[in-house]
């Protein structure tokens, strides 16, 4: 009996040791690159997928079903002498309680992607030093993804992971690569993590929590109460709009959520949507044609 217990304990410990946080899909699209030998792009794709999915990013043990589904899509625009230029589309999603539906959490396009990579070059992450721009890019977005996911389950649950992303950014600022400094643009990595950590934009993180825990996760048990909570969470973004009409995080929210909001309120039990519709037209006018599709 004791031997059986030891074997079971070893299996459990082994499971936790090998349990990572991310279930990432990686695509390296080289359609725009004039390169006859495509092998290096395939090698890079495999190496990135293995690196992201085997790296242990946090001290928390994730069960296999708890891994965060996400994707990294590199659209290459230039390649020469181990130097890459690209855009990077980063997306993540989170399961909704008692459903098979995954809700989009992040949908962000980073346009300032440059890095060097030699085929079969090992990829290692060291949180206390800058290894390469490629490693910093991946680790930065890994922590952002984990932080945003945590925020949807616990109010301000992503704090420690956003701090990790900030540490990555601080180290990467020693490089000459774009996207890490405030002067590199208005919607780059610096402003992304600066906004997520700032109390100025607290409504975004409050909405992320209330939208998912009080709204989406309640829809199965009580669709009306769930929809009311969703509407209140969206309306909670209005004070942020009043202070910062062009807030980075407002666009970040709707880039991920516009399709979902339209589909949620087009279907299911009807509810008075007028106030929420007015708020949406005010704070996200660029999606005005989409809001018109909601017939509450």
C-alpha positions in Angstrom: 0.0 0.0 0.0 2.8 2.4 0.9 4.5 1.6 -2.4 1.3 2.5 -4.3 1.0 5.8 -2.5 4.5 6.7 -3.3 4.0 6.0 -6.9 0.8 8.1 -7.0 2.6 10.9 -5.1 5.4 10.8 -7.6 3.0 11.0 -10.5 1.2 14.0 -9.0 4.5 15.8 -8.3 5.7 15.0 -11.8 2.5 16.4 -13.2 2.8 19.7 -11.4 6.5 20.0 -12.3 5.8 19.6 -16.0 2.6 21.7 -16.0 3.0 24.9 -18.0 0.7 27.9 -18.3 0.2 28.4 -22.0 -1.2 26.4 -24.8 0.1 28.5 -27.7 -0.2 28.2 -31.4 2.6 29.8 -33.4 2.5 30.8 -37.0 5.5 32.3 -38.9 4.0 33.6 -42.2 6.7 34.2 -44.8 4.4 34.8 -47.9 5.8 38.4 -48.3 9.4 37.3 -48.1 11.3 36.5 -51.2 13.1 33.4 -49.9 13.4 30.2 -51.8 14.6 28.2 -48.7 11.6 28.1 -46.3 13.3 25.8 -43.8 14.5 28.5 -41.4 10.9 29.8 -41.0 9.6 26.4 -40.2 12.4 25.9 -37.8 11.7 29.2 -36.1 8.0 28.4 -35.9 8.7 25.0 -34.2 11.3 26.5 -31.8 9.0 29.3 -30.7 6.1 26.9 -30.1 8.3 24.6 -28.0 9.8 27.6 -26.1 6.4 29.2 -25.2 4.7 26.0 -24.3 7.5 24.4 -22.2 8.7 27.5 -20.3 7.4 27.7 -16.8 6.4 31.4 -16.5 4.9 31.5 -13.0 5.1 29.7 -9.6 1.5 28.6 -10.0 0.7 25.0 -11.1 -1.7 24.8 -14.0 -3.7 21.7 -14.7 -3.8 20.7 -18.3 -7.3 22.0 -18.8 -6.4 25.3 -17.2 -3.8 26.2 -19.7 -4.4 29.5 -21.5 -5.2 29.1 -25.2 -3.3 31.8 -27.1 -1.7 32.4 -30.5 1.3 34.3 -31.8 1.2 35.1 -35.6 4.3 36.6 -37.1 3.7 38.1 -40.5 7.2 38.6 -41.9 7.9 41.5 -44.2 11.7 41.2 -44.6 14.5 38.7 -43.9 18.2 39.0 -44.6 21.3 37.7 -42.9 19.4 36.3 -39.8 17.6 39.6 -39.4 13.8 39.5 -39.3 11.1 42.3 -39.7 7.5 41.5 -39.0 4.2 42.4 -37.4 3.0 40.2 -34.5 -0.7 39.4 -33.8 -1.1 38.2 -30.2 -4.4 36.7 -29.2 -5.7 34.9 -26.1 -9.0 33.5 -24.8 -10.5 32.2 -21.6 -13.2 29.5 -21.1 -16.7 30.5 -19.9 -18.1 28.6 -16.9 -20.3 25.6 -17.7 -20.0 26.1 -21.5 -17.7 25.0 -24.3 -17.2 28.6 -25.3 -13.9 30.5 -25.1 -14.1 34.2 -24.7 -11.5 36.4 -26.5 -9.4 38.3 -24.0 -6.6 39.9 -26.0 -6.3 40.7 -29.7 -3.4 43.0 -30.2 -1.3 43.9 -33.3 2.4 44.8 -32.6 3.8 46.5 -35.7 7.3 47.1 -34.5 8.8 43.6 -34.6 12.5 43.2 -35.4 14.8 40.5 -34.2 17.7 38.3 -35.1 17.6 34.5 -35.2 20.0 31.9 -36.5 18.5 28.5 -37.4 18.6 26.0 -34.4 19.6 28.8 -32.1 18.6 27.8 -28.6 15.9 30.0 -26.9 16.4 30.6 -23.2 14.6 33.0 -20.9 16.4 34.6 -18.0 14.2 37.0 -16.1 17.2 39.0 -14.7 18.9 39.7 -18.0 18.3 40.7 -21.6 19.0 37.7 -23.8 17.6 38.8 -27.2 14.8 40.9 -28.6 12.9 37.7 -29.7 13.1 36.3 -26.2 12.0 39.6 -24.7 9.0 39.9 -27.1 7.7 36.4 -26.3 8.2 36.7 -22.6 6.6 40.1 -22.4 3.5 39.0 -24.2 3.4 35.7 -22.2 3.2 37.7 -19.0 0.6 40.1 -20.4 -1.5 37.1 -21.5 -1.2 35.4 -18.1 -2.0 38.7 -16.3 -5.1 39.5 -18.3 -6.3 35.9 -17.8 -5.8 36.2 -14.1 -7.7 39.6 -14.0 -10.8 37.8 -15.4 -10.9 35.4 -12.5 -9.8 37.6 -9.6 -10.0 41.4 -9.2 -6.5 42.7 -10.0 -5.3 39.1 -10.1 -2.9 40.0 -12.8 -0.7 42.4 -10.8 2.3 40.1 -10.3 2.4 39.1 -13.9 2.1 42.7 -15.2 5.1 43.5 -12.9 7.0 40.6 -14.6 6.1 42.1 -18.0 7.4 45.5 -16.8 10.7 43.9 -15.7 11.1 42.4 -19.2 10.4 45.8 -20.7 12.9 47.5 -18.4 15.6 45.1 -19.5 14.7 45.3 -23.2 15.1 49.1 -23.1 18.8 48.6 -23.2 18.5 47.4 -26.8 18.1 49.5 -29.9 14.9 47.7 -31.0 11.7 49.7 -31.3 8.6 49.3 -29.2 10.1 49.3 -25.7 10.3 53.0 -25.1 7.7 55.8 -24.7 9.0 57.6 -27.7 8.6 54.7 -30.1 4.9 55.3 -30.7 1.5 55.8 -29.0 0.4 52.1 -28.9 3.5 50.1 -28.3 4.7 47.7 -25.6 5.7 50.5 -23.2 2.3 52.1 -23.3 0.5 48.8 -23.1 2.1 47.7 -19.8 2.2 51.2 -18.5 -1.6 51.5 -19.0 -2.3 48.1 -17.4 -0.3 49.0 -14.3 -1.7 52.5 -14.0 -4.6 53.4 -11.6 -5.6 56.0 -14.2 -7.1 53.2 -16.3 -8.5 51.1 -13.4 -12.0 50.8 -15.0 -10.6 48.6 -17.8 -9.4 46.0 -15.3 -12.5 46.3 -13.2 -14.6 45.7 -16.3 -12.5 42.7 -17.4 -13.3 41.1 -14.0 -17.0 42.0 -13.8 -17.6 41.2 -17.5 -16.3 37.7 -17.2 -17.1 36.6 -13.6 -20.4 38.4 -13.0 -21.5 38.4 -16.6 -20.3 35.6 -18.9 -19.8 33.0 -16.1 -23.4 33.5 -15.0 -25.1 33.3 -18.3 -25.8 29.6 -18.2 -27.5 29.7 -14.7 -29.3 33.0 -15.1 -29.1 34.6 -18.6 -31.0 37.8 -17.6 -28.8 38.4 -14.6 -25.7 37.6 -16.6 -26.7 40.1 -19.4 -27.4 42.8 -16.8 -24.0 42.3 -15.3 -22.4 42.5 -18.8 -24.2 45.7 -19.5 -23.1 47.2 -16.2 -19.5 46.2 -16.8 -19.5 47.9 -20.2 -21.1 51.0 -18.8 -18.3 51.1 -16.2 -15.9 52.1 -19.0 -17.7 55.5 -19.5 -15.8 57.3 -16.7 -12.5 56.2 -18.3 -13.7 57.5 -21.7 -14.6 60.8 -20.0 -11.1 61.2 -18.6 -9.1 59.7 -21.5 -11.3 59.5 -24.7 -8.4 58.0 -26.7 -7.3 55.6 -24.0 -5.2 52.7 -25.4 -7.1 50.2 -23.2 -10.5 51.2 -24.5 -9.4 50.1 -28.0 -7.8 47.0 -26.6 -11.0 46.0 -24.9 -13.2 46.5 -28.0 -10.7 45.0 -30.4 -11.1 41.8 -28.5 -14.8 42.0 -27.5 -16.8 43.7 -30.3 -17.9 40.5 -32.1 -18.8 38.8 -28.8 -20.8 41.8 -27.5 -22.9 41.9 -30.7 -23.5 38.2 -30.7 -24.4 38.0 -27.0 -27.0 40.7 -27.2 -28.4 39.7 -30.6 -29.3 36.3 -29.2 -31.0 34.8 -26.1 -33.5 36.5 -23.9 -34.2 40.2 -24.8 -33.3 42.9 -22.3 -33.4 46.7 -22.4 -30.2 47.5 -24.1 -30.8 51.2 -24.8 -28.5 52.7 -22.1 -25.7 50.3 -22.9 -26.1 51.0 -26.7 -25.8 54.7 -26.0 -22.6 54.2 -24.0 -21.1 52.0 -26.7 -21.9 54.5 -29.4 -20.2 57.1 -27.3 -17.1 55.3 -26.1 -16.5 53.1 -29.2 -17.9 55.0 -32.2 -15.5 53.3 -34.6 -17.7 50.2 -34.2 -21.0 52.1 -34.7 -22.1 49.9 -37.6 -21.7 46.8 -35.4 -23.8 48.2 -32.6 -26.6 48.8 -35.0 -26.8 45.0 -35.5 -28.0 44.6 -31.9 -31.8 44.5 -31.9 -32.7 44.5 -28.3 
